[in-house]
């Protein structure tokens, strides 16, 4: 079963992704062909001197040198050293292919075996593909993995379900040869092929299912190293990272370059970063960055977009930001940064890019998850006059309702917080009745789906008996408990107030009456005491409104502890519905009056996220810095993140990493997660898998399911840990049992590919279904493809459409492409 979102590439299943075989891989394949000699133009190409290579290759190609013809085609295809010209690229590929040059034959096949081509072009493409297959690419140890996958997919017709060309017997012969050479992925693919067979009206394009061969190749695959020869790239990248950390930058560059030549994308990205930081090597750095971006690496596209934006090319920058939002990269931070950069660019416009606010909204509508991105989305919506012409009790504009209707509940909540600021006399929602009912219906629907924000908001409505929902503390407690289980910190705060154990010291009615008299006379200590007994029902009937009233009264008289108590009550919705604006106002007052550093951190986070306040990232950074200087770990982590991404302060990655490390060493879970990611990806620090394991273990020990899932991946891949699929599975199952979506996807990947465990497509489908039901685009896509292909589940085109459409709604570009293919 093909699992989207898995890190290790299976066999590519779309023609567009076949082109992702990197130029440098094909170049290595070319050099390894018997009798090949490196030409001067090829040497310049290899060194990244593309302008000089273009000049040198032209006379060599004109003399009939197949290598030169192929590389000249590559330059035209990619638009390097010459304007992009796909027809001219195809002309040079054809010339090289006519000489039996396998890499060129593959590219001719790729360009001609596509929709919209003429029958003659299809025949030419099929002949070119057959020629490449007959040569078996003659690839050296370590280089062929991606090309092998692509070639087999082409032979099987997997790139296009309705393709007329299919050569299963030839594909099986190639797979058997590669599997005999130790390639476990080829062995597993061959087992898959014999399990289902290939049915075709043409007997020549038919391969019967063969149970005996299926079992034979399944067993062979299980006994082989799962990574096969293609692990040279990751091993070299790890070695280069160690060299870089040791200070031997020149040697590290050489090893990164070798790994990049093998098609290892992380090596390409890190090599590009290192070279771009060196003034006399920016050309090769740009070359490798563009290579990695071609392979849909999210980080590479983000960096290239930032580079282009700095050069004033907003159109191309927007393109690469958009690619980065859906690129091949498990770093959610990268995708979020790309979505935010794209939305801001579209909203502001540029001389060569007209502003397009609706498109900016659309970008964030499906991808925004961070508080910063959610607030940008809310601000974009609220800044449009036709969307925000609201007064108290006026109906919401239909366009705004439609925009809100497609947003996930967490995003709607942010926008609702903006609405409540329009009604300062009450924290309750007050649009017209019809629109109010729409909002309540959204909350009910999200609560039924198990969404933490939906459950929390419904609990608030139930606790206070708002908008037609009967008041019931018992029902509210039940909803809050479910919200806590779904991950809501707001619900946890409210539930703590409602379920606090009774005090051990009982207050008499006479004491309560005396406290009331003193409180009425203005005694702050009596007011605070009276609030506490009304909150607990100790000596007086429990009355949450009276608890809030006396807390606020003491706060208004300057009691700092009462101010912080008021913050807690307003945030938890105790005595009044949840009111971020009132809570933030008291937090500001408390900070001005003098509070511990942690409270300055809280206020900084509210300024950063726009919780009850106008977003002010610079003010947030100032508050973080004040608290961080007092060794407050959360402030240190938040300050480090702001410096790392340049949010509210000039970007300073070195200083950002320093603060994040300080926070992580003090036990801040979020900082430990970030530091683990930085070392795993070699981002802003030398890549170091062992240190990534160390920090992820520390985060996992504190309960981070994200860190535990990352450790499972590392154990599965043998990165920083001995390769141990059993341990990977155990960790993934632990995280999956807590409902962590990425862990469910990992288990689907393991069961679907038979990685370290017997292959079980049915279990893979079930894990994908659980991930999809928790809002995973990849899970929904996997499930749709399973129904489409009948893998692990009965083939059902209707169900396939249902899940692919859900994946598309969650932002899956792959699902959108598949739905276009399924369109009548």
Protein Blocks (a to p, Z undefined) as FASTA:
>chain_A
ZZehiabdcddfbfklmmmpcfklmmmmmmmpghiacdfklmmmmnopamlmmmmmmmmm
mnopaklmmmmmmmmmnopoiacdfklmmmmmmmmmmnopaklmmmmmmmmmcghiafkl
mmmmmmmmmmmmmnnnopaehjlmmmmmmmmmmmnopmpmkbcbdcfklmmmmmmmmmmn
opaklmmmmmmmmmnopadfblklgccddfklmmmmmmmmmmpcfklmmlmmmmmmmmmm
mmmmnopamlmmmmmmmmmmnopaklmmmmmmmmmmpmklmmmmmmmmmmmmmnopaklm
mmmmmmmmmnopaklmmmmmmmmmmmccfbfklmmmmmmmmmmmmmnopfklccdfklmm
mmmmmmgmbfklmmmmmmmmmmpmklmmccehiacdfklmmmmmmpcfklmmmmmmmmmm
mmmmbcbdcbdfklmmmmmmmmmmmmmnopaklmmmmmmmmmnopghiacdfklmmmmmm
mmmmnopaklmmmmmmmmgccdfbdcdfklmmmmmmmmmnopaklmmmmmmmmmnopoia
cdfklmmmmmmmmmmnopaklmmmmmmmmmnopoiacdfklmmmmmmmmmmnopafklmm
mmmmmmmnopoiacdfklmmmmmmmmmmnopaklmmmmmmmmmnopoiacdfklmmmmmm
mmmmnopaklmmmmmmmmmnopoiacdfklmmmmmmmmmmnopaklmmmmmmmmmnopoi
acdfklmmmmmmmmmmnopaklmmmmmmmmmnopoiacdfklmmmmmmmmmmnopaklmm
mmmmmmmnopoiacdfklmmmmmmmmmmnopaklmmmmmmmpZZ
